[in-house]
């Protein structure tokens, strides 16, 4: 049974299943979902907890199966947590997970909680994941979209009795908050809690938020990629500045930009050859937020423009490796900014 994250609280109030699977890459939301399940279990008398982390091909699955089938002398209900950081349990693990899923019975003495990273389509099509979904509750946890982050912050503030001003002024305050914690939901959560300690319930001013919320952004090349393809020049510049300040390698930033350009070029060629867009995106392994961006961009870009971008990416590759190029900045970061903004301007024009 699949459940959206925002449905979990209501589900837990109504009852408790014997098997839960959480999968996603957002640490804060994964942690809070697991905490909610544990709290509901403790309230129903699940007093013992065992945690197993699957590491390597030689993990002993028999220990997990034995723990699930036995109760201690001091408790008649227990929580078994199984963490699979790789998302790939292997052949033995796949069989064990199917056995655990089949043995899950509501009202029994063991609650099993399985932690997985974000799974692609192939992972969700496996027999072992199908068994977990069929015999228990699966919750897919998606990252908070950048555009939804201000509203998420507002909701968290409301939970602790705080709010920003109404109207445009409040939206500017939330936008500032979101900019400061770019890409780091856990940091946003911590900064919201800090505001509860610093100020009483009620309305927060822009100055209070500016003073309290430090720049705790966690910049990464994947956010840069989405900002570039989304046609967001100001955000692109902020991310590039952040990556440079944090000492990110120029070659890695170039790889992210060049990989998107190459993927757009390959996808456009496939479309021109008559292949349907959904098939092209699957073949290029484009999914999630990028899938929507590619769907919007591809019909509006031509092969000549993409060929020019490929040549520009080749030029910047040389610059970040120390090879100066005519008509381009010699500084690697300046060259990366120019390349990123070229793609961004095209994406902005396609919006």
Secondary structure, DSSP 4 states (H G I P E B T S, - for coil): -EE-GGGHHHHHHH---SEEEEEES-HHHHHHHHHHHHHHHHHTT--EEEEEE--STT--HHHHHHHHT---SS-S-EEEEEEETTS--HHHHHHHHHHHHHH--TTSSEEEEEEE----HHHHTSHHHHHHHHHSEEEEEPPPPGGGHHHHHHHHHHHTTEEEPSHHHHHHHHHHHHHHTTT-HHHHHHHHHHHHHHS-SEEEPHHHHHHH--------HHHHHHHHHTT-HHHHHHHHHHHHHTT--HHHHHHHHHHHHHHHHHHHHHHHTT--HHHHHHHTT--THHHHHHHHHHTT--HHHHHHHHHHHHHHHHHHTT---TTS-SSHHHHHHHHHHHHHHHHHHT-
